[in-house]
């Protein structure tokens, strides 16, 4: 059964770093009743719509693995958590360091207020051309990390980790991943 989940993970990762996030977007659209949980029908429809070819039997297996309490629904965030590839503690540590650097107010959420002075919007092409304001640049930056369910201009640690789990999956070496994060975030 766990193989079916692993197969789905690999299909998502084959779409690049944002594969898991993309599946998340699809499920947001499929969550017809806005419950942030999916029943089997919504789950199967979401997989199909995103082009994940696992077949009905495997979809049922995955659903059963994830529906621990047997309620007939799976929690959306738990699903994404199980789907993202496991990461070493060194990788988790550097992701948390980058998040803490961004979270200047220390309240556990990265907002536009946190970005001022950390992220320079003046170099963004759309800011330079006058198409976007600094606020629009910040919102666009934050949106790249946000969960598909919470487009609110706020990034939580969990959303940040979900984003970087996709990046992490494409990098074999812990040392390389840590160095890349340190350079990207000037840690």
C-alpha positions in Angstrom: 0.0 0.0 0.0 2.8 2.5 0.9 4.1 1.8 -2.6 1.0 3.5 -4.1 1.8 6.6 -2.1 5.4 6.5 -3.1 4.4 6.2 -6.7 2.2 9.2 -6.4 5.0 11.2 -4.8 7.4 10.3 -7.6 4.8 11.4 -10.2 4.5 14.7 -8.5 8.3 15.2 -8.1 8.8 14.4 -11.8 7.0 17.7 -12.5 9.7 19.6 -10.7 10.1 21.4 -7.4 6.5 22.8 -7.5 4.8 19.4 -8.4 3.4 18.8 -4.9 2.3 22.5 -4.7 0.6 22.1 -8.0 -1.3 19.1 -6.8 -2.3 21.2 -3.9 -3.7 23.9 -6.1 -5.7 21.3 -8.0 -7.2 19.9 -4.8 -8.2 23.3 -3.7 -10.3 23.6 -6.8 -11.7 20.1 -6.3 -12.7 20.8 -2.7 -16.2 21.6 -3.8 -17.7 22.2 -0.3 -14.7 24.2 1.0 -14.2 21.8 3.9 -10.4 21.6 3.5 -10.9 17.8 3.5 -11.5 15.5 0.6 -13.8 12.5 0.2 -12.8 9.6 -2.0 -14.7 11.1 -5.0 -13.0 14.5 -4.7 -9.7 12.8 -4.2 -10.0 10.7 -7.3 -11.3 13.6 -9.4 -8.3 15.8 -8.2 -5.8 13.1 -9.1 -7.3 12.8 -12.6 -7.5 16.5 -13.2 -3.9 17.0 -12.3 -3.0 14.1 -14.6 -1.8 11.7 -11.9 -2.3 8.3 -13.4 -2.6 5.9 -10.5 -5.9 4.2 -11.3 -8.9 3.8 -9.1 -7.6 0.9 -7.1 -4.4 2.7 -6.1 -6.2 5.9 -5.4 -8.5 4.0 -3.0 -5.4 2.4 -1.4 -3.7 5.8 -0.9 -7.0 7.3 0.4 -7.3 4.4 2.9 -3.7 4.9 4.1 -4.4 8.6 4.7 -7.9 8.2 6.2 -6.5 7.0 9.6 -9.8 7.6 11.5 -11.9 5.9 8.9 -14.2 9.0 8.6 -14.4 8.8 4.8 -12.5 12.1 4.4 -8.8 13.0 4.4 -7.4 16.3 5.8 -5.9 18.2 3.0 -2.8 19.4 4.9 -2.0 16.0 6.3 -2.2 14.6 2.8 0.4 17.1 1.5 2.6 16.4 4.6 2.6 12.7 3.9 3.2 13.2 0.2 6.3 15.4 0.6 9.5 13.5 0.6 11.2 13.0 4.0 14.1 15.4 4.7 17.2 15.1 6.9 17.5 17.1 10.0 20.3 19.2 8.4 17.9 20.2 5.6 15.1 21.0 8.0 17.4 23.0 10.2 18.6 25.3 7.3 15.0 25.7 6.1 14.0 26.8 9.6 16.9 29.2 9.7 15.9 30.8 6.4 12.3 31.1 7.7 13.5 32.8 10.9 15.5 35.3 8.9 12.5 36.2 6.9 10.2 36.3 10.0 11.6 39.5 11.4 8.8 40.1 13.8 9.3 36.6 15.2 5.6 35.8 15.3 5.8 32.6 13.2 4.3 34.1 10.1 6.1 35.9 7.3 4.1 39.0 6.0 4.8 42.0 3.9 5.9 43.8 7.1 8.6 41.2 7.5 9.8 41.5 4.0 10.5 45.3 4.1 14.2 45.6 4.6 14.9 41.9 3.8 13.7 41.6 0.3 14.6 44.3 -2.2 11.7 44.8 -4.6 13.5 47.5 -6.6 15.3 44.9 -8.8 12.1 43.1 -9.8 11.4 43.6 -13.5 7.8 44.5 -13.1 8.7 47.1 -10.4 11.4 48.6 -12.7 8.9 48.9 -15.5 6.3 50.5 -13.3 3.8 47.7 -13.8 3.8 46.7 -10.1 4.1 48.6 -6.8 6.4 47.4 -4.1 3.4 45.8 -2.3 2.5 43.8 -5.5 6.1 42.5 -5.7 6.0 41.4 -2.0 2.6 39.7 -2.5 3.9 37.9 -5.5 7.0 36.7 -3.6 4.9 35.5 -0.6 2.4 33.7 -2.9 5.2 31.5 -4.3 5.5 29.9 -0.9 1.9 30.0 0.2 -0.4 26.9 0.5 -3.0 26.7 -2.2 -5.6 27.0 0.6 -4.3 30.1 2.3 -3.7 32.8 -0.2 -3.6 35.5 2.5 -0.3 37.2 2.1 1.1 35.3 5.1 3.5 32.4 4.9 3.7 29.9 7.8 6.7 27.6 8.5 4.7 24.6 7.3 4.0 26.3 3.9 7.7 27.3 3.7 8.7 23.6 4.4 6.2 22.3 1.8 7.8 24.5 -0.8 11.3 23.5 0.0 10.5 19.8 0.3 9.9 19.9 -3.5 13.2 21.6 -4.1 14.9 19.2 -1.6 13.7 16.2 -3.5 15.6 17.2 -6.6 18.9 17.5 -4.7 20.7 14.3 -3.6 23.4 15.8 -1.4 22.6 17.3 2.0 25.7 19.4 1.8 24.7 20.8 -1.5 21.2 21.6 -0.4 22.4 23.3 2.8 25.0 25.4 0.8 22.3 26.3 -1.7 20.0 27.5 1.1 22.8 29.4 2.9 23.8 31.2 -0.3 20.2 31.9 -1.4 19.2 33.3 2.0 22.6 34.7 3.0 22.6 32.7 6.2 
